[in-house]
């Protein structure tokens, strides 16, 4: 009975929370496209979490949902930080190049911003996994609750790593190339 009530509550809360996050991201970046780009980290993280959860044979439970909530927060946070690094690198390169700023400069700036974020993202993933991995082979009291919670986080952090380091810079480049093309077209 408690499980059913918790599931019903989570089915209402999860979409509401994601919508609130989207609105906050839109206000932060002043762009719905950029907000959608950052929130795209959620399905990528979800993929890894669901795969590890399935591989380990865990059913959806409150503990699993709590793991997903923690995972989604971390995935969105690292997406925001990556976009901030990329925007900073593009702004520096634009200030450096001035009116001569072009496609090659944009790509170089995005690569530089992504390289700056590589070590912190890998360390975030490594820390989360190193902290949760012992739960999987522990036999102490409480691990039967913690394993379903940890599975989505560990799996999702791995797929989130791929998303943040590869997909996010590519989408960022695509969005910025569209803006750059509009600037060139109007000038």
C-alpha positions as CSV (number, residue, x, y, z in Angstrom):
1,X,0.0,0.0,0.0
2,X,2.8,2.4,0.9
3,X,4.6,1.4,-2.3
4,X,1.6,2.2,-4.4
5,X,1.1,5.6,-2.7
6,X,4.8,6.5,-3.1
7,X,4.7,5.5,-6.8
8,X,1.6,7.7,-7.4
9,X,3.2,10.6,-5.6
10,X,6.4,10.2,-7.6
11,X,4.5,10.1,-10.9
12,X,3.1,13.5,-10.1
13,X,6.3,15.0,-8.6
14,X,8.9,13.9,-11.2
15,X,7.3,15.7,-14.2
16,X,6.6,18.8,-12.1
17,X,10.2,18.9,-10.9
18,X,11.6,18.5,-14.4
19,X,9.3,21.2,-15.7
20,X,10.4,23.6,-12.9
21,X,14.0,22.8,-13.7
22,X,13.3,23.5,-17.4
23,X,11.8,26.9,-16.5
24,X,14.7,27.8,-14.2
25,X,17.2,26.8,-17.0
26,X,15.3,28.9,-19.5
27,X,15.5,31.9,-17.2
28,X,19.2,31.2,-16.5
29,X,20.3,30.8,-20.1
30,X,17.6,33.1,-21.6
31,X,16.9,30.5,-24.2
32,X,14.5,27.5,-24.3
33,X,16.8,25.8,-26.8
34,X,19.7,26.0,-24.4
35,X,17.5,24.8,-21.5
36,X,16.4,21.9,-23.6
37,X,20.0,21.2,-24.5
38,X,21.0,21.0,-20.8
39,X,17.9,19.0,-19.7
40,X,18.8,16.4,-22.4
41,X,21.3,15.1,-19.9
42,X,18.3,13.5,-18.1
43,X,17.4,10.9,-20.8
44,X,21.1,10.1,-21.3
45,X,21.6,9.5,-17.6
46,X,18.3,7.6,-17.5
47,X,19.6,5.2,-20.1
48,X,22.6,4.1,-18.2
49,X,20.6,3.9,-14.9
50,X,17.9,1.7,-16.5
51,X,20.5,-0.6,-18.1
52,X,22.4,-1.2,-14.9
53,X,19.1,-1.5,-12.9
54,X,17.9,-4.1,-15.5
55,X,21.3,-5.9,-15.5
56,X,21.2,-6.2,-11.7
57,X,17.6,-7.3,-11.7
58,X,16.1,-4.5,-9.5
59,X,12.4,-3.6,-9.9
60,X,11.3,0.0,-9.7
61,X,10.9,0.9,-6.0
62,X,11.0,4.0,-3.9
63,X,14.8,3.4,-3.4
64,X,15.3,3.2,-7.1
65,X,13.3,6.4,-7.7
66,X,15.4,8.2,-5.0
67,X,18.5,7.0,-6.9
68,X,17.1,8.5,-10.2
69,X,16.3,11.8,-8.5
70,X,19.9,12.0,-7.2
71,X,21.2,11.1,-10.7
72,X,19.0,13.6,-12.5
73,X,20.2,16.4,-10.2
74,X,23.9,15.5,-10.8
75,X,23.4,15.1,-14.6
76,X,21.7,18.5,-14.9
77,X,24.3,20.2,-12.7
78,X,27.2,18.8,-14.8
79,X,25.3,19.8,-17.9
80,X,25.0,23.4,-16.7
81,X,28.6,23.6,-15.7
82,X,29.7,22.2,-19.1
83,X,27.6,24.8,-20.9
84,X,29.0,27.6,-18.7
85,X,32.6,26.4,-19.5
86,X,31.8,26.3,-23.2
87,X,30.1,29.8,-23.2
88,X,33.1,31.2,-21.3
89,X,35.6,29.7,-23.8
90,X,33.5,31.1,-26.7
91,X,33.3,34.5,-25.1
92,X,37.1,34.7,-24.5
93,X,37.8,33.6,-28.1
94,X,35.3,36.1,-29.5
95,X,36.9,38.9,-27.4
96,X,40.3,37.8,-28.6
97,X,39.3,37.6,-32.3
98,X,36.8,40.4,-32.5
99,X,35.0,40.8,-35.9
100,X,37.2,38.0,-37.4
101,X,35.5,35.4,-35.2
102,X,34.3,32.6,-37.4
103,X,33.5,28.9,-37.6
104,X,37.0,27.7,-37.0
105,X,37.3,29.9,-33.9
106,X,34.0,28.7,-32.6
107,X,35.1,25.0,-32.9
108,X,38.5,25.8,-31.3
109,X,36.8,27.6,-28.4
110,X,34.4,24.7,-27.8
111,X,37.2,22.2,-27.9
112,X,39.1,24.2,-25.4
113,X,36.1,24.6,-23.1
114,X,35.4,20.9,-23.2
115,X,39.0,20.0,-22.4
116,X,38.8,22.3,-19.4
117,X,35.7,20.4,-18.2
118,X,37.2,16.9,-18.9
119,X,39.0,16.4,-15.6
120,X,36.3,17.7,-13.3
121,X,33.6,15.6,-15.0
122,X,35.8,12.4,-14.9
123,X,36.6,13.1,-11.2
124,X,32.9,13.6,-10.4
125,X,32.0,10.3,-12.0
126,X,34.9,8.5,-10.5
127,X,34.1,9.8,-7.0
128,X,30.4,8.8,-7.3
129,X,31.2,5.4,-8.5
130,X,34.0,4.8,-6.0
131,X,31.7,5.9,-3.2
132,X,28.8,3.6,-4.3
133,X,30.6,0.6,-5.7
134,X,31.3,-1.0,-2.3
135,X,27.6,-1.2,-1.6
136,X,27.3,-3.8,-4.4
137,X,29.5,-6.4,-2.6
138,X,28.8,-5.5,1.0
139,X,26.7,-7.9,3.0
140,X,25.9,-5.6,6.0
141,X,22.5,-4.6,7.2
142,X,20.8,-2.0,4.9
143,X,22.6,-2.9,1.7
144,X,19.4,-4.5,0.3
145,X,18.0,-1.0,0.3
146,X,21.1,0.8,-0.8
147,X,21.8,-1.4,-3.8
148,X,18.7,-0.5,-5.7
149,X,19.4,3.2,-4.9
150,X,23.0,3.0,-6.1
151,X,22.4,1.1,-9.3
152,X,20.7,4.0,-11.2
153,X,23.3,6.4,-10.0
154,X,26.3,4.3,-11.0
155,X,24.9,3.4,-14.4
156,X,23.6,6.8,-15.1
157,X,26.9,8.5,-14.2
158,X,28.6,6.4,-16.8
159,X,26.2,7.3,-19.6
160,X,26.1,10.9,-18.4
161,X,29.9,11.0,-18.8
162,X,29.5,10.2,-22.5
163,X,26.8,12.7,-22.9
164,X,28.5,15.6,-21.1
165,X,31.9,15.1,-22.8
166,X,30.7,14.3,-26.3
167,X,27.0,15.1,-27.0
168,X,26.8,18.4,-25.1
169,X,29.7,20.1,-26.9
170,X,28.3,18.9,-30.3
171,X,24.8,20.3,-29.6
172,X,26.4,23.5,-28.2
173,X,28.4,23.8,-31.4
174,X,25.3,23.3,-33.5
175,X,23.3,25.9,-31.6
176,X,26.2,28.4,-31.7
177,X,26.8,27.8,-35.4
178,X,23.1,28.7,-36.1
179,X,23.6,32.0,-34.1
180,X,26.9,32.7,-36.0
181,X,25.2,32.1,-39.3
182,X,22.5,34.6,-38.4
183,X,25.1,37.2,-37.4
184,X,26.9,36.7,-40.7
185,X,23.7,36.8,-42.7
186,X,22.5,40.1,-41.1
187,X,25.8,41.9,-41.3
